[in-house]
């Protein structure tokens, strides 16, 4: 009788995909639910989010890899921190960028 190997797709999704979805979801939450009157477009925020996500999310993947099977509340807390980083950072960074660059 042969035993089937368990699928690693759920773990792959939870460790490698969901943190980035949480990050870009945080950008969308900021834009559509919490945007200010001078808020930049969602396209600009998402484009700025690509390199920042690689810098902010990638170091936390090792924490998520260790906590996914042992401590689920820590995993969820880390996803919340990732989302909060996206909510707070992008609109502020773009507004500072606008102040420093001259208008054409």
N, C-alpha and C positions, 0 to 999 in steps of 0.2 A: 504494500500500500504506500503510495507516495503522498507526501505532505507538501502542500503549496506554501510557497514563501509569502509572507505578508507584504502587502503593497506599501511602498515607502512614499507614495504620492501625498498622503495627508500630512506626513511629517515634513516633507519637502515644501509643501504649500505653507504650513504654519511657520516654518523657520525662514524661508527665503523669499516668499511672495507677500505674505500678510503684513510684515513690517513696512514694506514699501507702499503697499496699498493704504496702510494707516497713515503714512507720511503724506501721500498725495491726497488722501481723504481729508486730512487736517487742513491742507491748502484750500480744498473745495469748501469745507465748512466755514473757514474764515471768509472766503469770498462771497458765498451765497447766504450765509446766516448772520455773519458778524461784520460785514463790510462797512467801511466808513464812506463819507461823501466823496472823498478824493482817492478812493481805492483803485489800484492798478488793475488792468484786465487779468482775467484768469489765465490767459495764455502766457503773459509775461511772468506770472507767479509760477506756473508749471515749468516754464523753461528755466527759470532761476532755480527751481526745485530739483532739477536733475543732478547738477554737481553737488549741491548742498545735501541732497539725500544720500549720495555716495559717501560724503564725509561724515554725516551725522548718524546714519542708520547702520552702515557697515561695521563699525566697532561694536555695536550692540548685538550683532548677530551671534557672536560667541556666547554672550549672556543668554540669549534666547535659546540657543542650542542646548545649553546646560540645564535651563530651567523648564523646558517644555515637558520633560518626562518626570521631573521630581517636584516642582513647585509651581503649580498653575497660577496662583495669585501673583507671583513675581513676574511671570510671563505677561499677564494682563496689565500689570503696573508698568512694565517696560514698554508695552504697546501704547499705553496712555501717555507716557513721557515722549515717545516718538511723535505721536499725534499733536501733543501740546507744543513741541518744538516747531512743527510746521505752522501751527496756528499763530504763534507769537512772532516768529522770525521774519517771514517773507514780506509782509506788508510794511513792516518797519524798515527792513533793509532796502526795499525799493523806494520808500519815501526819503531815506537818507541819501540814496543814490541820486534821486531827482534834485535834491538840494545841492549836491556837489557838482553836478554836470550842468553846463550852461544850455539853455534852450536854443534851438535853431530857428 
